[in-house]
């Protein structure tokens, strides 16, 4: 069963039926999933969740679909890793990493697309589609293939080649737009109205966004049904960040965890930091920017949920911060060197903002901190090409190797 009762405008509260809608006719505000929370909270228990599959669908009572069979590539239930080495470098004694780099298409987007694909089948839509900065394109293509639907992905033409290939291999039609993400998104919106396709982040967005809440549910369950003191996540449109926050709130309201709820920290790179800039100026209004960032998966210059991200940051006692572009690769390298995880540029942004705050003593060293790693570094290898590394060129014999190697490190008896 599903506890979904319809859609509701986040601005004026107008209610709408369960349909492929995303904007309010009254005030043009965004629509979000609306549940019978009283009935759901009386029904769901830790035991009922534990009986579910080891995927994001173990939390189906909190999600907006009852379509079966679900479009499930074993999305979610990713590792929560105690980061002893990175924590030691940053001076954080209770640091954890939520490793979504190991999802089926190697990013957290599999969570949201799994939910959106289920709704596309429920609504009998003819195709699955998206506007994407990269990771979403691959996830949409894979889930469409699983669902038996054609897929169309609208991307900026200068996207990293690995991300384009990871969508094309599943049979997607790649629409490479001569422009940035916001321009690709505008074209995709027009296509959604013209062709009636299921665009996961347009006409299916109210359902799609709900998948990100599972990042909060899993962390709480993996910590023994408690919330961390602080979480840090990258901010692009702001949807991931706000839904993680909402996920913890829902667990609290259902008496599955006790308070207090975590401080919410958001991370952006200087080349596209409209939300961090607004937060720093103590305003809720986002000024759109032209993205010029190496972190292309975060390069959304006019973020749809930016204002709501700022609201969540302030309400939780957290904040949204940015780091210089040259710190992106440094963050990726720091994560890989200390914890053996190769995260993409968004993970580099997250780790570098975490380091910035830890260095400034803005995080209590004894707090339980969870950092969300949202994508795999194999998709963004170009960014680390100039990162310093140790290399020895040698002939295939021990004598040559010893000549090149440092004598003080390698000594022959």
N, C-alpha and C positions, 0 to 999 in steps of 0.2 A: 504494500500500500504506500501511497505518497501523502504527505501532509501539506503539499502545495495547494494553495487555494486560489492563486491568481498572481497578477503583477500589480505593483504599487509604485507610484511616482515618488522618487526620493525627495522631491522639492515640495509638491503640494499635497501629496497623499492620495491622489485620485486612484481608484482601483480599476483594473482591467482584467479580462479573462485570460486564461492560459492560452497563449497564441504566440506566433512569431512576431512580436512587437518589441520595440526598444525605446521609444520616445513618447512622452506624454502629449496628447492632443491639446491639453488645457494650457500647459506652461512650457512645453518643450523640454522638460526635465527628463533625466534618465529613469527608466523603469527597472525595478528589481523584483526578485522572487518574493512572494508573500505567503507565509505558512500559517497554519493553525498551530501556533507555538504552544498553547496551553495543552492541547491534545498530544502533541509530540513529546513535550517534556514529561507528561504523565506516563508515556508509553516506553520511552527509551531508557535503557539501563546499561551499565558497564558490561553486564553479563550478556545482554542481547547483542551488543557491539562485538564482543569477543567471539560470538558464534558465527560472525560473518566471515567472508573470504579475506585473505591477506592481501587485499587491494583497497583502493579508495572506496569501493562499494560496500565495505563493512559499515560505513557511515550513511547508508542509503536513507535512513530516516531524516537526515539533515539535508538531503539533496532533492532536486526538483524533478526527478524522473522515476517512473515505475515501469518504463518500457523494458520488456524482456524478449529475447536474450539481450543483455546489455552489450554495448560495443566496448569490450574490455580486452586490452592487450596486457593485462596484469599491471595496470597503471597504479602508481602510488605504493604505500607501505614501504617506503625507502628507508635506508639506515639512518639512525641518529647516532653519531659518533662522538665519543668523548675525545676532545682535541687537546691531549696533554702537551704535545710539543708546541703547537701554535699558542696555546694558552700560556705556556711558560715564557715564550718570547714576548707576549703582549702583557704579561703580568696579570693574567686572568685565571683564577684557580678552578673555575667551574664552567669552562667553555665547551659547547657542543656544536656540531655541524650537522645540519639536516641536508643529506646528500641526495639531491634530486638529479644529479648528473647521471644516475644509473637508471632512470626511467626508460621505457621501451624505445623512445626516439631521443633519449638523452637530455631531456629538459622537463621542467615542471609543467610545460604546456600540455603534456599528456593528461594531466588531471582535468583541466578545463575542457579539453577537446572530447574526452570520454563522455562527459556529461552533455556537451552540446550535440555530439553525434547521436546520442540516445534520443534527444529531443527532435532532431532532424528526422529520424525514423518515425518517431511518434506523430509528427506533423505531416509525414509522407512527402517530404520535400525532395525535389529531383536531384539535388547535388549538394555537396559540402564544399564550402569555400571560406576564404579569409583574406584580410589584408595583414601583412606580416613584415616584421623586421628580421625574420629568419627561422627561429625555433618553431613558431606556430605553423609555418608553412609545412615543415616536415611532419609535424604531428597531425595536422589536418589530412595530409595526403595518406599517411599510414592508417588512420582510423577510417577514412573514407574507403580505402581498399578493403579493410576488414568488414565494413558495413555493406560492401557491394555497391557503393555510390561513386560516380565520377567526382573529381575534385578540381578546383580552380584556386590558385594562390596568386595574389596580387602583391608584388614585392618591389622595393626600390631596385633599379637596375644595377646599382653598385654594391649589392649585397655580397657578403663573403661567399666565394664559389662553393665551399663545402656545404653551406646551408641551402644553396640552390639545388645542388646535386642530391641532398638528402630529402628534398621534396620530389624531385623529378623521378627518382628511382621507384617510387610507389605508383607512378603513372599519372601524377598530377599534371594539369596544364598550367605552366608557369607563365604568368602575365608580368613581364618586367617593365615597370613604369619608369619613364625618364623623369625622375623627381625623387623627393624624399618620402618618408613614410606617410606623412599627413596628406600628401598629394595622392599617393597610392590608396589611402583609406577613403578619400573623397570619391575616387573613381569606383572603388569597390562598393560604396554606398549607392551610387547610381546604378551599378550592375545588379545589386540586390533588389532594387525597386523594379528593374526592367525584366529580370529573368526569374525572380522568385526562388533563387537558390538559398540554401541555408548558410548564411555567412555567420560563422561562429561568434565573431566579435562585432557583429552589427545587429541583424535581426534576431539572432539567438543569444545575444550578449547577456541578458538577465539570467539565463540559465547557465551559460558557459562560465560566468564569473564565479558562480557558486562552487565550482570545483576547487578553487584555491583555498577555500575554508578547510579542506582536508589536511592542509599543511599544519594547521593549528591542532586539529583533532589528533593527528598522529603523534605530534610532539608531546602533547599532554599525556596520551596513553603510554608512549614510550618512556616518559619520565615517571611512570607509576601513578598516573592520573593526578598530575599537578601542573600548574603553569610555571614557566620559567619567570625569572625576575625581569628579564629584558630580552627582546628579540631584535634582530637586524635583518632587513631584507632590501633588495634593490627596488627602485621605483622607476617605472616607465610611464604607463598610463595611470598608475596608482591603484589599479584594481587588485593586484596581488596583495599589496600592502594592506589595503583596507579590508579585504576579505580574511586575511590571516587574523587581523584584529577582531573581526566579527566572529570568526570561528571560536576564539577563546571566550568571547562574550556569551555565545550560545551554550558552550559547555558549562559555564558558570550558571546561566539561567536554568539549565536542566539539572542542576545539582550534581553534575559529574565531576566538577572540580570546585575547589573553594578559592576565595580571593587571597591576596590581591591579584589583579590581572597584570600582564607584563607591560612594561614600558615599550613603546613602539619606536624603533629607530629606522629611518629610511636612508638609502644611499643612492646618490647620483654622481655622474662625472661632469666636470666643469663644461665640457663641450655641449651638454644638453642637460641643464639643471634648473628648469623653470620652477619646479616644486620646492627645491632647496632654497632657491633665491627668494621666493615668496615667503617661505617660513622664516628665513633670516630677516626679512623686512617686517615681520609681524603682521602680515596681511594674508587674507584668504584668497585674494584674487590672483590668478595665474596670468602672467604676461607671456604669450606664445613666443618661442624662439626658433631660429633656424638651426637644426641639429648639425653639429660639427664634432662628433665624438667617435672615438675608436670603439666604444661600447655600442655597437649598432643595435643590439637587442634592447637597449634602453633609450634609443634615440627617437623619442616621441616629443616633438616640440610643443604640441598643444594637448596635454594629457587630459583625457575625459574625466578621470577621477582625482585630479590633482587637488581640488578643494577639499574633497572628502578625506584625502590622505593627510592634509594639514590638520583637519578636525581631529582625526584619530591620534596624530602625534601630540597635539596639545592636550587632548582629554586624558591621554595615558601618561603624560609627563615625559614623553620622549622628544624626538625631533627628527628633522630631515636635513641631511648634510651632504656636501659634495667634496670631491677630491680632484686634484689636477689630473689632466689626461695622462701625464707621464707616470702617474701612480697606478694606473690600471694594470700594466704588465708587471709592475713590482708586486702588486697584490696577488696576481696569478702565480708568480714565481714563489712568493712566500708561502702560499697555501700548498703548492706542490712540494716544495722543499721540506716543509715541516710535517705534513700529514699525508703525503702521497696521493693527493687528489688534484686532478688536472681540471680546474674549472674554467669556464669561458670568461669573457670580458666582464660580464655582469658580476660574476663571483669575485673577480679582481677588484671591482668597484666596492663590493660589500666588504671584503677583507681589508681594503685600504681605509675605508671609513671607520671600520672597527679599530684598526691600528691607530688612526688619528685620535679617536676618542679615548682609547686606552692610554696612549702617550700623554694626553692632556689630563689624565686621572678623572675623566668625566664618567667612568663606569667603576663601580665598586668592585675591587678585585675578588671579593667573595660572592658576588652575585652569580646566579645561574643564568648564563647568556647562551642563546641559540642563534647561530648565524645560518641563514638559508642560502644554499648553493644551488642555483637554479638552472645551470646548463653546463654542458661538457666542453672542455677546452679544445677538443679535436676539431670543433667547428670554427675556431677562431685562432688557428695556429699562426697566422700572419702577424699578429700583434706581438708575439714573443720572439720573433726572428732575431732581434738585436739584444735580447736579454743575455747577459754574460753567463758563460758556462765553462766548465773545465773540460779540455780536450787534449789528448796526447796523440800525436801522429807518430807511428813507429813501423819499422820493418817487422816481419813476422818471426822475430827471434828475441830471446830474453836480453841479450847484450844491447840491442838497439833500444829496447824498452827502458832498460836501466839507465842508458845515456840520457834519455829524455825525462825520466822521472826524477823527482827531487831526492837527492841522496839522504837528506835528513828524515825523509818519510819512509824510504825503503832502504834498508841496510842489509847487505849480504854478510853473513857470518864468515 
